[in-house]
């Protein structure tokens, strides 16, 4: 007498005992991209979007870290920033003074003549700083003081619009009589009380930060 094997029932429930019909094990939990993601490491270590005011800490560290400066280079001292500005002012001011003085037959105490000289200096400084910041993040003064400007989001050179916008916010208000000087004064003093990145107004406008390079 032959014994026939029962046909497999396509609607039979899978065997829960771990046999042939056992369901596959659940997949391992996802880490949300973790270290394998494209932004796993910023220029100074850690994730570039892990904390801070513009989308978490821009230079690394853990989400919600108590120290927003964790993982980034030391901030440039205010003294070095001031000396860098003085160096740049001399670099631009001396040749501009010579050219304007010669072209106008010497300096005059006339207020119109003084404003013209200031306007030429302001535009020359704006072009100088814009070109230097967008190409390397440093002016000659900043190179001498071993500091540089980087984007707060990732530390990159402020190429293109951010660098020019930063230079314009610093320089061009001086073209407005009286009010321009008041804005400039508040601008440069802002870093003395700003926390935690010690930004001036032109830094906040461009979302940049000034850090030490050595």
Secondary structure, DSSP 8 states (H G I E B T S, - for coil): ---------TT----TTSSTT----------TTGGGSTTSS-TTSS-TTSSBTTTB-TT---TT-S-TTTTS--B--HHHHHHHHHHHHHHHHHHHHHHHHHHTTS----HHHHHHHHHHHHHHHHHHHHHHHHHHS--HHHHHHTEEEEETTT----TTHHHHHHHHHHHGGGGSTTHHHHHHHHHHHGGGT--SS---HHHHHHTEEEEE--
